[in-house]
Amino acid sequence: MNRTALFAFLVIVVTSTASSMAQTTSPYAGQQERTIKALSNRDTGDLLEGCGMGLAKAGELNSYPGPLHVLQLADQLGLSETQRRSTDALYAKMRDEAVPLGRQIIEAERTLDRAFADGRIEPAILRSQLDAIAILQGNLRTVHLETHLAQRSLLTPEQISRYHALRGYGNNRTAQDSHKHGG
């Protein structure tokens, strides 16, 4: 290959590489149309419904069942009528606490989004708004994890072990081990 052909080849490769790099779209493409950029419609819906959104994963995956799933598996777990009523009450209490926090998170995210959209954000405002959101998110996570903690006390070690297996986490824990507060 002569020098001119080699040079032409290199120019084409460099140009096409630069062109393809310039055309790479962001994984955020399309999200700029969201009302609140940081929250998807699903995120917003979950916050308004008091859904767990993975906030209690530390409990769930360490044999601290959640009340919604316990109710869904009530027959397979052999819940007594007292356990059902207590679990229903626990779930209702969790929702009563989680839904208002979810609304507050949405409003705080909306405020942050507006500040950026209006070009009136500055470091002090940013820090203040992020601190407020972090506190709300921490409070919401606390509600969900405390609920898992309370739910565990309503179940027998055998029910906890069965729940763990039914949820697909395996059955590698004994009922006695899974009831210890430390897993």
Secondary structure as GFF3:
##gff-version 3
##sequence-region A 1 183
A	DSSP	alpha_helix	3	22	.	.	.	ID=ss1
A	DSSP	three_ten_helix	31	33	.	.	.	ID=ss2
A	DSSP	alpha_helix	41	49	.	.	.	ID=ss3
A	DSSP	alpha_helix	57	60	.	.	.	ID=ss4
A	DSSP	alpha_helix	67	72	.	.	.	ID=ss5
A	DSSP	alpha_helix	74	77	.	.	.	ID=ss6
A	DSSP	alpha_helix	81	117	.	.	.	ID=ss7
A	DSSP	alpha_helix	123	153	.	.	.	ID=ss8
A	DSSP	alpha_helix	157	166	.	.	.	ID=ss9
A	DSSP	alpha_helix	175	178	.	.	.	ID=ss10
###
